[in-house]
Amino acid sequence: MNAQTTNAQTAIITGGGRGIGRAAAVTLSAAGWNVVVAGRTAASLDETVALLAGEGLAVTCDVTAEADVDALFAAAVERFGRVDVLFNNAGISAAATTVDELGVEAWRQVIDINVNGSFLCARAAFAQMRSQEPQGGRIINNGSISAETPRLQSAAYTTSKHAITGLTKSLALDGRPFNIACGQIDIGNVSSDMTAAMSGGVLQADGSTKAEPTMHMDNVTASILHIASLPLDANVLRMTVMASGMPFVGRG
């Protein structure tokens, strides 16, 4: 299929079959963006595309596989001609446990998806944005509150999200000569299927278990849209969007 002639900007969203990725896809589409959603489950991606107001494309992709990531970007460019934004959103966590009880394979899986997957997607986005005309684009990495302050028993996830902050800063610096901006959004306690258990209690740093407040997903997607829509001479390097009453500033 040849690239479509359109004035709309194009965003690639990894982890687009559920949660924050799906919600971001719907929000950007409603604002007039072409949206490419990527993930490992075709049926979930198709469900996301069915919710879009405008042009959408679903691409099955394992972000830890270089060939899959290259094929994702090739499909986006073939369909829409260019890539303006990558929302590097795909990620997982491991079961809460102390580091001595954390399985090596569980550690490797979190690092592979959260860090290596983000690197591979950022690498492909950077190459496309550097080579396209007009040159440039924006990479938005999904960090976490844990990119700054960890929860108890979260060594793998916390380590992966600290790595994302380093990746964000490096991309922001390396992208300057090529009009490529990079920023990070750190999200805390958004209402989703992944945070449903918070109302029933979350392990706290003092060993107690307490319910935590959450915020509506719209607060996150509005923030992503704001960052994505900025002109490339402006950048949000780091943004924290969180439920106001969650234990973060005073965590621990």
ABEGO torsion letter per residue (X at the ends): XBBBBBABBBBBBBGAABEAAAAAAAAAAAAGBBBBBBEABAAAAAAAAAABABBBBBBBBBAABAAAAAAAAAAAAAAAGBBABBBBABBBBBBBBBAAABBAAAAAAAAAAAAAAAAAAAAAAAAAAAABOBBEEBBBBBBEAAAABBBBGAAAAAAAAAAAAAAAAAAAAAAAAAGBBBBBBBBBGBBBAAAAAAAAEBBBAAGBBBBBBBBBAAAAAAAAAAAAABBAABBBABBBBBBAABBAAABX
